[in-house]
């Protein structure tokens, strides 16, 4: 396969690159923006799809962001690939800010009090919920004790406030990203079309010059 890595990265290396890319976050963001701009679609659909991914990154559906973003992009007729790229807005660097904003607002909406500034507690809650779900599923086949009560507490005190609280900041951030990325994509596509047109014109001019030279050489040999 063309451009495939000769030596595949190990799982540990992939995880490390996700937490902190070897080229640094600045280069990673520049590469990410370059990939978005090169997608083959209209600036509106690309920017809209990207905004869908950004919006989804504010949801607590970890592990399903790609599917969720693709579904939202299909509904609003945005670019699905751009939506998947947009979910990268939710990463280890931005997670503390996203989780804090979403949970704080969600707790206020539901009158639960407190805030979502304790990100480590949020992580522990999600990992604990996964463990409780696994134990509950095993209990259905006769292994261990169910933990449905713990899951119910997690759903109403963490998951639901996180989801509801992430809607407003997610929509605002997605809107900003749409209006910023659309003109950038349009400008990039226009420059790319101009470069391709210039190259085509240069090739055509070279062919005409070669033909003219060949014709003159042929006439001179007579």
Secondary structure as GFF3:
##gff-version 3
##sequence-region A 1 222
A	DSSP	alpha_helix	11	19	.	.	.	ID=ss1
A	DSSP	alpha_helix	24	37	.	.	.	ID=ss2
A	DSSP	alpha_helix	43	56	.	.	.	ID=ss3
A	DSSP	alpha_helix	65	76	.	.	.	ID=ss4
A	DSSP	alpha_helix	80	86	.	.	.	ID=ss5
A	DSSP	three_ten_helix	87	89	.	.	.	ID=ss6
A	DSSP	alpha_helix	95	110	.	.	.	ID=ss7
A	DSSP	alpha_helix	119	139	.	.	.	ID=ss8
A	DSSP	alpha_helix	148	154	.	.	.	ID=ss9
A	DSSP	pi_helix	155	159	.	.	.	ID=ss10
A	DSSP	alpha_helix	160	220	.	.	.	ID=ss11
###
